[in-house]
């Protein structure tokens, strides 16, 4: 149980890191600076509304 409460306290930090990572990936994709791996491409394609 101690581990679970520690993990719950870490969630905001992990969420923040996740958002920062997505922003960086989106920027690199937008600027065409580096080719994105297929996993990343599929992640963006699956979130498009059309």
C-alpha positions in Angstrom: 0.0 0.0 0.0 2.9 2.3 0.7 4.1 2.0 -2.9 0.6 2.8 -4.2 0.3 6.0 -2.2 3.8 7.0 -3.4 2.7 6.3 -7.0 -0.4 8.4 -6.6 1.7 11.3 -5.3 3.9 11.0 -8.4 0.9 11.2 -10.9 0.9 15.0 -11.3 4.7 15.0 -12.1 4.3 12.2 -14.5 1.4 13.9 -16.2 3.5 17.1 -16.6 6.4 15.2 -18.1 4.0 13.4 -20.5 2.5 16.7 -21.7 6.0 18.2 -22.2 7.0 15.1 -24.1 4.0 15.3 -26.4 4.6 19.0 -27.0 8.2 18.3 -28.0 7.2 15.5 -30.3 4.5 17.7 -31.9 7.0 20.5 -32.4 9.5 18.1 -34.1 6.8 16.7 -36.2 5.4 20.1 -37.1 8.9 21.4 -38.1 9.8 18.2 -39.9 13.1 18.2 -38.0 13.4 14.5 -37.6 11.3 11.6 -39.0 8.9 10.3 -36.4 8.8 6.6 -35.7 5.7 4.7 -36.9 4.4 4.4 -33.3 4.3 8.2 -32.9 2.8 8.7 -36.3 0.0 6.3 -35.5 -0.6 8.0 -32.2 -1.2 11.4 -34.0 -3.3 9.8 -36.7 -5.6 8.1 -34.2 -6.3 11.4 -32.4 -7.5 13.2 -35.5 -11.3 13.8 -35.6 -11.5 12.9 -39.3 
